């Protein structure tokens, strides 16, 4: 038998859909539909197709969230990961340094497996009531800063409008008012909730969980729940998911990276698992000061993220899919609901994928398929399909973008 190789077919499904001569795409992306396409092989060897557990067939999906919408996310974390000028020391209105080291970052990346690099992306859990433009040394993000990060692929999660937790909190209003605030200012609907921490009535977080799930959110990160490590080699129960939230934080020791090394050791142990997994973590600020003693100082944050990139990103074994919570959730949700069929006749393969009705609030409608074949190939389609592949060289992947 010739050695089998892995072919990943990555399908990006978004926007309106048009019909094309080599298959069928029904209109209206939120409704059930069927797509199909043809693969022409160089040989008649049998082909096997299966859905990839994770996007790009990665081994580790790692989601990292910054709580409370602090400005250090924009001043330090965003330019470090996405590439750009990291802020110098920046003392905010609370006399806390939310800046970084003033260097220029080239960005931290993993690849899609086809020679294209993708920057590490995080999520922001924000409180709409705290977002503002003044004073100039404000501690929280502005709407334009959040929009810039969102447009770069960072996800925005609901964290309550006022970050209220104390006795007398109207939990439903906190959830829904924050949703409305983001809709009005940023023109999208949040669909995942992060319970704010703080003083409150006993088990107040249960009220937040209930109101979030009852008011349009698909999942909640809370004090207790599933995870934070999820096995994804089989169907994942995402129905009204409540996930345990764990934090990465600096210690009092400012002279070494020993604390970060402990967190990195945990990830090392997760990566060594045989089957693919999804791991989810949180912190607050990423500036030079350990904000509220619940954050990561920038030098440690830079060391932590750079080490991840060097080990598991483009410069390492490239096994990581560094994507925020919502992006990973939506991939797994769709992955578990599609139906894939393929028919091979000699050197031609017709692939048919039945898609479910996709919630309108989904931001990502992507799916990856693994195909085992020993043959080089080419894709047959018309101008309505944007397709990239390496079928004539390493014949491992195809990228299909449906308009």
C-alpha positions as CSV (number, residue, x, y, z in Angstrom):
1,X,0.0,0.0,0.0
2,X,1.4,3.5,-0.8
3,X,1.8,5.6,2.3
4,X,-1.4,7.5,2.9
5,X,-1.2,11.2,3.4
6,X,-3.6,13.7,5.0
7,X,-5.7,16.0,3.0
8,X,-7.5,18.7,4.9
9,X,-10.4,20.3,3.1
10,X,-11.2,23.6,4.9
11,X,-14.5,25.1,4.1
12,X,-15.4,28.6,5.1
13,X,-19.1,29.1,5.1
14,X,-20.4,32.6,5.5
15,X,-22.5,35.3,3.9
16,X,-25.0,34.7,1.1
17,X,-24.6,31.6,-1.1
18,X,-24.8,31.1,-4.9
19,X,-25.3,28.1,-7.0
20,X,-22.4,26.7,-9.0
21,X,-22.2,24.2,-11.9
22,X,-20.2,21.6,-10.0
23,X,-22.5,21.5,-7.0
24,X,-25.4,23.1,-5.2
25,X,-25.3,25.9,-2.7
26,X,-28.6,27.1,-1.4
27,X,-29.1,30.7,-0.4
28,X,-29.4,32.2,3.1
29,X,-26.6,31.0,5.2
30,X,-28.7,30.7,8.3
31,X,-30.9,28.0,6.8
32,X,-30.2,24.3,6.2
33,X,-28.4,23.7,2.9
34,X,-26.3,21.3,1.0
35,X,-23.0,22.0,-0.7
36,X,-21.1,19.8,-3.1
37,X,-17.8,19.9,-5.0
38,X,-15.6,17.6,-7.2
39,X,-12.1,16.4,-6.5
40,X,-10.2,15.0,-9.5
41,X,-7.5,12.5,-8.5
42,X,-4.3,11.5,-10.4
43,X,-4.9,7.9,-9.4
44,X,-7.8,5.7,-8.5
45,X,-6.7,4.8,-5.0
46,X,-9.5,4.7,-2.5
47,X,-10.1,7.9,-0.5
48,X,-11.4,8.4,3.0
49,X,-13.0,11.6,4.3
50,X,-13.8,12.6,7.9
51,X,-14.5,15.8,9.8
52,X,-11.5,17.3,11.5
53,X,-11.9,17.4,15.3
54,X,-10.4,20.9,15.3
55,X,-10.0,23.6,12.7
56,X,-6.9,23.1,10.4
57,X,-6.7,19.6,12.0
58,X,-4.7,21.1,15.0
59,X,-4.1,19.1,18.1
60,X,-4.6,21.9,20.7
61,X,-7.3,24.6,20.6
62,X,-6.2,27.2,23.2
63,X,-8.6,30.0,24.1
64,X,-7.5,32.9,26.3
65,X,-9.7,35.6,27.6
66,X,-9.0,39.0,29.2
67,X,-11.7,40.0,31.7
68,X,-13.1,43.5,32.4
69,X,-12.0,45.4,29.2
70,X,-8.9,47.0,30.6
71,X,-6.9,49.2,28.3
72,X,-3.7,47.1,28.7
73,X,-5.3,44.7,26.3
74,X,-5.0,47.3,23.5
75,X,-1.7,48.8,24.7
76,X,0.2,45.6,25.1
77,X,-1.5,42.2,24.4
78,X,-3.0,43.2,21.0
79,X,0.2,44.6,19.4
80,X,2.3,41.7,20.9
81,X,0.1,39.1,19.2
82,X,-1.1,40.8,16.1
83,X,2.1,42.7,15.4
84,X,2.7,46.4,16.1
85,X,4.1,49.0,18.5
86,X,3.7,47.9,22.1
87,X,3.1,50.9,24.5
88,X,5.8,52.3,26.7
89,X,5.0,52.7,30.4
90,X,1.5,54.2,30.6
91,X,0.2,55.3,34.1
92,X,-3.6,55.3,34.1
93,X,-6.2,57.1,36.2
94,X,-5.7,54.6,39.0
95,X,-1.9,55.3,39.1
96,X,-1.3,51.8,37.7
97,X,1.1,51.1,34.8
98,X,-0.9,49.5,32.0
99,X,1.9,49.9,29.4
100,X,4.6,47.5,28.2
101,X,8.2,47.7,27.0
102,X,7.9,50.0,24.1
103,X,9.2,47.5,21.5
104,X,7.8,46.7,18.1
105,X,6.4,43.1,17.8
106,X,6.4,41.2,14.6
107,X,3.4,39.2,15.9
108,X,2.9,35.7,17.2
109,X,1.6,33.1,14.7
110,X,0.5,29.6,13.9
111,X,-0.2,28.5,10.3
112,X,-3.2,27.1,8.4
113,X,-1.0,24.3,7.1
114,X,-0.9,25.9,3.6
115,X,1.9,28.4,4.1
116,X,-0.4,31.2,5.5
117,X,0.4,32.5,9.0
118,X,-2.5,33.4,11.3
119,X,-1.9,35.7,14.4
120,X,-2.7,34.5,17.9
121,X,-6.1,35.9,18.9
122,X,-7.7,36.3,22.3
123,X,-11.2,37.3,23.6
124,X,-12.3,40.3,25.6
125,X,-15.0,39.9,28.3
126,X,-16.3,43.5,28.6
127,X,-18.7,45.6,30.6
128,X,-20.4,48.2,28.3
129,X,-20.9,50.6,31.2
130,X,-17.2,51.0,31.6
131,X,-16.3,51.7,28.0
132,X,-15.4,55.4,27.4
133,X,-13.0,57.8,25.7
134,X,-12.1,60.1,28.5
135,X,-9.9,60.7,30.5
136,X,-6.9,60.2,28.2
137,X,-5.3,58.0,30.8
138,X,-8.4,56.0,31.3
139,X,-8.2,52.4,32.6
140,X,-10.8,50.9,30.3
141,X,-11.0,50.4,26.6
142,X,-12.8,52.7,24.2
143,X,-15.4,51.6,21.6
144,X,-13.0,52.2,18.7
145,X,-10.2,50.2,20.4
146,X,-12.6,47.3,20.9
147,X,-13.8,47.5,17.3
148,X,-10.3,47.4,16.0
149,X,-9.5,44.2,18.0
150,X,-12.9,42.7,17.0
151,X,-12.1,43.4,13.3
152,X,-8.8,41.6,13.7
153,X,-10.6,38.5,14.8
154,X,-10.7,38.9,18.6
155,X,-14.0,37.8,20.1
156,X,-16.1,40.0,22.5
157,X,-17.9,38.2,25.3
158,X,-20.6,39.5,27.7
159,X,-19.4,40.3,31.2
160,X,-22.4,42.2,32.5
161,X,-23.1,45.9,31.9
162,X,-21.8,47.2,35.2
163,X,-19.8,44.1,36.5
164,X,-22.4,44.0,39.3
165,X,-22.2,41.2,41.8
166,X,-23.4,42.6,45.2
167,X,-26.8,42.1,46.9
168,X,-29.6,43.6,44.9
169,X,-28.1,43.1,41.5
170,X,-30.6,42.7,38.7
171,X,-28.9,39.8,36.9
172,X,-31.2,39.8,33.9
173,X,-30.7,43.5,33.3
174,X,-26.9,43.2,33.6
175,X,-27.0,40.5,30.9
176,X,-29.4,42.1,28.5
177,X,-28.3,45.8,28.9
178,X,-24.8,44.8,28.1
179,X,-26.0,42.9,25.0
180,X,-27.9,46.1,23.9
181,X,-24.9,48.3,24.6
182,X,-22.6,46.3,22.3
183,X,-25.3,46.1,19.6
184,X,-25.7,49.8,19.6
185,X,-22.1,50.7,19.7
186,X,-20.4,47.9,17.8
187,X,-23.2,46.4,15.7
188,X,-23.0,42.8,16.6
189,X,-24.7,40.5,19.1
190,X,-22.6,38.7,21.8
191,X,-23.5,35.1,22.4
192,X,-21.2,33.9,25.2
193,X,-21.2,35.1,28.8
194,X,-18.4,35.3,31.5
195,X,-19.7,35.6,35.1
196,X,-18.1,38.7,36.7
197,X,-16.3,38.0,40.0
198,X,-16.7,39.9,43.2
199,X,-18.6,40.1,46.5
200,X,-22.1,38.9,46.3
201,X,-24.9,36.8,47.7
202,X,-24.1,33.1,48.2
203,X,-24.0,31.3,44.8
204,X,-24.9,34.6,43.0
205,X,-23.2,33.2,39.9
206,X,-26.0,30.7,39.5
207,X,-28.3,33.6,38.8
208,X,-26.0,35.0,36.1
209,X,-25.7,31.5,34.5
210,X,-29.5,31.2,34.4
211,X,-30.1,34.7,32.9
212,X,-27.4,34.4,30.4
213,X,-28.6,31.1,29.0
214,X,-32.2,32.3,29.1
215,X,-31.3,35.4,27.1
216,X,-29.6,34.2,24.0
217,X,-26.2,33.1,25.2
218,X,-24.9,29.6,24.2
219,X,-22.3,29.1,26.9
220,X,-21.2,30.6,30.3
221,X,-17.8,30.7,31.9
222,X,-18.4,30.5,35.6
223,X,-16.9,29.5,39.0
224,X,-17.7,25.8,38.5
225,X,-18.6,23.7,35.5
226,X,-17.1,21.5,32.7
227,X,-13.5,21.7,31.6
228,X,-11.4,23.7,31.4
229,X,-9.9,20.9,29.3
230,X,-12.3,19.4,26.8
231,X,-11.7,16.3,24.7
232,X,-12.9,16.9,21.2
233,X,-12.2,13.6,19.4
234,X,-15.9,12.9,19.7
235,X,-19.1,14.9,20.0
236,X,-19.0,17.6,22.7
237,X,-22.1,18.5,24.7
238,X,-22.4,22.2,24.0
239,X,-26.1,22.5,25.0
240,X,-26.3,25.3,27.6
241,X,-22.6,24.8,28.4
242,X,-21.3,26.1,31.7
243,X,-17.5,26.0,31.8
244,X,-15.2,26.3,34.8
245,X,-13.0,29.4,34.6
246,X,-9.3,29.2,35.5
247,X,-6.8,32.0,35.7
248,X,-3.2,32.7,34.7
249,X,-1.8,35.3,37.1
250,X,1.6,36.7,38.2
251,X,3.0,35.9,41.6
252,X,4.7,38.3,44.0
253,X,8.1,37.2,42.6
254,X,9.1,39.8,40.0
255,X,12.6,38.5,39.4
256,X,11.9,35.4,37.3
257,X,9.4,33.6,35.1
258,X,9.0,30.6,37.4
259,X,5.2,31.2,37.8
260,X,4.7,31.3,34.1
261,X,6.8,28.2,33.7
262,X,4.4,26.3,35.9
263,X,1.4,27.3,33.7
264,X,3.4,26.3,30.6
265,X,4.1,23.0,32.2
266,X,0.4,22.4,32.5
267,X,0.0,23.1,28.8
268,X,2.8,20.8,28.0
269,X,1.0,18.0,29.8
270,X,-2.2,18.7,27.9
271,X,-0.5,18.8,24.5
272,X,1.0,15.3,25.2
273,X,-2.4,13.8,25.4
274,X,-3.0,11.4,22.5
275,X,-6.3,13.0,21.3
276,X,-7.0,16.6,20.3
277,X,-8.2,18.9,23.1
278,X,-9.6,22.4,23.8
279,X,-8.1,24.3,26.7
280,X,-9.5,27.6,28.1
281,X,-7.9,30.2,30.4
282,X,-8.4,33.7,31.7
283,X,-6.6,36.7,33.2
284,X,-7.3,40.5,33.7
285,X,-4.7,43.1,32.8
286,X,-1.5,42.6,30.8
287,X,0.3,45.8,31.7
288,X,3.5,46.4,33.7
289,X,1.6,46.4,37.0
290,X,-0.2,43.3,38.3
291,X,-3.6,45.0,38.2
292,X,-5.7,44.3,41.3
293,X,-3.3,41.3,41.9
294,X,-5.5,39.4,39.4
295,X,-3.4,39.9,36.2
296,X,-0.2,39.1,34.4
297,X,2.6,41.6,34.3
298,X,3.6,42.4,30.8
299,X,7.1,40.9,30.9
300,X,5.6,37.6,32.1
301,X,2.7,37.8,29.6
302,X,5.2,38.4,26.8
303,X,7.3,35.5,27.9
304,X,4.2,33.2,28.3
305,X,2.8,33.9,24.8
306,X,6.1,34.0,23.1
307,X,7.0,30.6,24.6
308,X,3.7,29.2,23.4
309,X,4.3,30.5,19.9
310,X,7.9,29.1,19.8
311,X,6.8,25.7,21.0
312,X,3.4,25.2,19.4
313,X,3.1,27.9,16.8
314,X,4.6,28.6,13.5
315,X,8.2,28.6,14.9
316,X,7.5,25.3,16.7
317,X,5.6,22.2,15.9
318,X,2.6,24.2,14.6
319,X,0.1,22.1,16.6
320,X,-1.8,25.0,18.2
321,X,-5.0,26.7,17.1
322,X,-4.8,29.9,19.2
323,X,-8.4,31.1,18.9
324,X,-10.9,32.7,21.2
325,X,-13.7,30.9,23.0
326,X,-16.5,31.8,20.6
327,X,-14.5,30.8,17.5
328,X,-13.7,27.3,18.9
329,X,-17.2,26.8,20.2
330,X,-18.8,27.6,16.9
331,X,-16.5,25.3,15.0
332,X,-17.2,22.3,17.3
333,X,-21.0,23.1,17.2
334,X,-21.0,23.0,13.4
335,X,-18.6,20.1,13.2
336,X,-21.0,17.9,15.2
337,X,-24.0,18.8,13.1
338,X,-22.9,18.5,9.5
339,X,-23.3,15.3,7.5
340,X,-20.6,14.5,5.0
341,X,-21.0,12.0,2.1
342,X,-18.6,11.2,-0.7
343,X,-18.8,9.1,-3.7
344,X,-15.8,8.0,-5.7
345,X,-15.8,6.7,-9.2
346,X,-12.3,5.9,-10.4
347,X,-10.4,9.1,-10.4
348,X,-13.2,11.4,-9.5
349,X,-14.7,12.2,-6.0
350,X,-17.9,14.0,-5.3
351,X,-18.2,15.4,-1.8
352,X,-21.6,16.4,-0.5
353,X,-22.0,18.2,2.9
354,X,-25.4,18.8,4.5
355,X,-25.3,21.8,6.8
356,X,-27.7,22.5,9.7
357,X,-29.6,25.7,10.3
358,X,-26.9,28.0,11.7
359,X,-27.8,30.5,14.4
360,X,-27.7,34.1,13.1
361,X,-25.4,35.3,15.9
362,X,-22.6,32.9,14.8
363,X,-19.5,34.8,13.7
364,X,-17.6,31.7,12.3
365,X,-19.0,29.1,9.9
366,X,-15.9,27.1,9.2
367,X,-15.4,23.4,8.9
368,X,-12.3,21.2,8.1
369,X,-12.4,17.8,6.6
370,X,-9.5,15.2,6.7
371,X,-9.1,13.1,3.6
372,X,-6.7,10.2,3.4
373,X,-5.3,9.7,-0.1
374,X,-2.1,8.8,-1.8
375,X,-3.0,10.8,-4.9
376,X,-2.3,14.3,-6.1
377,X,-5.5,16.1,-7.0
378,X,-7.1,19.2,-8.4
379,X,-10.5,20.8,-7.7
380,X,-13.0,21.3,-10.4
381,X,-15.2,24.4,-9.9
382,X,-16.2,27.7,-11.6
383,X,-15.6,31.4,-10.9
384,X,-18.2,31.5,-8.1
385,X,-15.9,29.5,-5.8
386,X,-12.7,30.8,-4.4
387,X,-10.4,27.8,-3.9
388,X,-6.8,27.5,-2.8
389,X,-5.0,24.2,-2.7
390,X,-1.6,22.5,-2.9
391,X,-2.9,19.5,-4.8
392,X,-0.2,19.5,-7.4
393,X,2.6,19.7,-4.8
394,X,2.2,18.2,-1.4
395,X,-1.5,17.5,-2.1
396,X,-2.5,17.9,1.5
397,X,-5.0,20.8,1.7
398,X,-7.8,22.7,0.0
399,X,-9.3,26.0,1.2
400,X,-12.8,26.8,-0.1
401,X,-14.3,30.2,0.5
402,X,-18.0,30.4,-0.3
403,X,-19.4,33.8,-1.0
